[in-house]
Amino acid sequence: MAASTFSSAQAAREALAARLAHLRQDAGLTGRELSARCGWHPAKTTRIQKARITPSDADIRAWCTACDAEDHAVDLIATARTVDSMYLDWRRLHRTGMRKTQEDFYGLHQQTEVCRSYVSNVVPGFLQTPAYATALMSAITSFQGTPDDVSEAVAARLARGRLLREVNHRFVILIEEWVLHSRVGCEKTMADQLSYLLAVIPLASVSLGVIPMTARRSVWPLEAFTLYDRGRAVVETLTAEINVTRPRELADYFNAFGELARMAVHGDDARALINSARDSLG
């Protein structure tokens, strides 16, 4: 599963590279001849054709001009931008702060009827309290060395919580039990966060499952991922947001989510684990 998180972006990059290579071949050009026409080193042409890099808009225009195929440029540029959006580096996304990313996620959640979220590291954003979100996002900002707009980003993140009370949205959430014990912020912050999880369990829009640390695993712990309806998965790694849209990969994530759900406990059993974690705070 871990390797597959990168394959959607790589497959799309390889498809783009193949289209560019075909243009060169149709024009009867060697790689060196195309490089000379474009005014760059032949190694760059090789990297583009082997999908090691995604060409810029200017690179694609130069390539199409060299091949006398300017009419292909607009479509190829649009394709390249789609490829580029599949793998998004967090530092790039947060280069002006975290608020914009949180607003984008709010828009995505607004458009989603059924959101399935598996978290193995922290409480999901749409269930976070203000103090928990502030402590977490402050730590992320410090780690990434990006601009500090935490207060604005927290407000944008908490806005997603309003969707929990709208009838046209449903949230199916799976949390690894150790998330309940992982300290984010002070003891009061954690206690309030765990109390909030207990408060949302009765909501009609929410299904909250906790995977016990003692569960016999049919699927190993994975990086956090969210499934938006049936057409998109967003995987969150340490360094990047990865957007998965290929049907084969989406099927794998849905299958994994189903297996993880079978390991989880719900209702009173989930409440007991949350209460136990809260009681352990002292």
CORBELLIN-V743224 format. One record per backbone hydrogen bond with DSSP energy under -0.5 kcal/mol. NH is the residue of the N-H (numbers start at 1). CO is the residue of the C=O. Records with the same first field share a line. If there is no record, write none. Layout:
# CORBELLIN-V743224
NH = CO  CO
This chain:
# CORBELLIN-V743224
5 = 1  2
6 = 3
7 = 4
8 = 4
10 = 6
11 = 7
12 = 8
13 = 9
14 = 10
15 = 11
16 = 12
17 = 13
18 = 14
19 = 15
20 = 16
21 = 17
22 = 18
23 = 19
24 = 20
25 = 21
26 = 22
27 = 23
28 = 25
29 = 24
34 = 30
35 = 31
36 = 32
37 = 33
38 = 34
39 = 35
40 = 35
44 = 41
45 = 41
46 = 42
47 = 43
48 = 44
49 = 45
50 = 46
51 = 48
52 = 47
53 = 47
55 = 53
60 = 56
61 = 57
62 = 58
63 = 59
64 = 60
65 = 61
66 = 62
67 = 63
68 = 65
69 = 64
72 = 69
73 = 70
76 = 72
77 = 73
78 = 74
79 = 75
80 = 76
81 = 77
82 = 78
83 = 79
84 = 80
85 = 81
86 = 82  83
87 = 83
88 = 86  241
89 = 87
90 = 239
93 = 89
94 = 90
95 = 92
96 = 97
97 = 94
102 = 98
103 = 99
104 = 100
105 = 101
106 = 102
107 = 103
108 = 104
109 = 105
110 = 106
111 = 107
112 = 109
115 = 113  170
116 = 114  227
117 = 115  172
118 = 225
119 = 174
127 = 124
128 = 125
133 = 129
134 = 130
135 = 131
136 = 132
137 = 133
138 = 134
139 = 135
140 = 136
141 = 137
142 = 138
143 = 139
144 = 140
145 = 141
146 = 141
149 = 147
153 = 149
154 = 150
155 = 151
156 = 152
157 = 153
158 = 154
159 = 155
160 = 157
161 = 158
162 = 159
163 = 160
164 = 161
165 = 162
166 = 163
169 = 166
170 = 113
171 = 205
172 = 115
173 = 171  207
174 = 117
175 = 209
176 = 119
177 = 211
179 = 176
180 = 176  177
181 = 177  178
182 = 178
183 = 181
184 = 182
185 = 183
190 = 186
191 = 187
192 = 188
193 = 189
194 = 190
195 = 191
196 = 192
197 = 193
198 = 194
199 = 195
200 = 196
201 = 197
203 = 200
206 = 203
207 = 171
209 = 173  207
210 = 265
211 = 175
212 = 210  263
215 = 212
217 = 215
225 = 118
226 = 234
227 = 116
228 = 226  232
229 = 114  227
231 = 228
232 = 228
233 = 244
234 = 226
235 = 233  242
236 = 224
237 = 235  240
241 = 88
242 = 235  240
243 = 86  241
244 = 233  242
250 = 246
251 = 247
252 = 248
253 = 249
254 = 250
255 = 251
256 = 252
257 = 253
258 = 254
259 = 255
260 = 256
261 = 257
262 = 258
263 = 259  260
264 = 260  261
265 = 210
269 = 266
270 = 266
271 = 267
272 = 268
273 = 269
274 = 270
275 = 271
276 = 272
277 = 273
278 = 274
279 = 275
280 = 276
281 = 278
282 = 279
